[in-house]
Amino acid sequence: MPPTWPRKPDRSDPEFRRFGDRLNYAFHVAVYCAGNSGMWFFYNLYRSTGSWATWTTGVWTVVLLLHTLYVFAIADYSESTES
């Protein structure tokens, strides 16, 4: 069952923004796991040469770590002062 929001979604609601960012982060982690798993499976299945899989995994890991840092440490979910 997918997560639901108990009231009308409003992007100015800090709890909704936090929920949305964490849901996007969870999707990013899922795509990272599935993508890397499939990539390494075929890399090993076809006995590929070169370091393209290592570089792809490394760059994607750095991007995922930056996303983690943003969602859990940098993002400001305080009340918006805009009217």
RAPE-V687330 format. One line per field, one symbol per residue. ss: DSSP state (~ for helix, > for strand, _ for the rest). phi: phi as a letter, one per 40 degrees, with the letter a starting at -180 (. if undefined). psi: psi as a letter, one per 20 degrees, with the letter a starting at -180 (. if undefined). A space follows every 50 residues. Layout:
ss = ???
phi = ???
psi = ???
//
This chain:
ss = _____________~~~~~~~~~~~~~~~~~~~~~~~~~~~~~~~~_____ _~~~~~~~~~~~~~~~~~~~~~~~_________
phi = .ccbbcbccaccccccccdccccccccccccdccccccccccdcccfcbg bcccccccccccccccccdcccbcdbbcdcccb
psi = pqqrpirppoiiohhhggggghghghgggghgggghggghghghgjlqrr khhgggggghggghhhgggggihgpokrppjq.
//
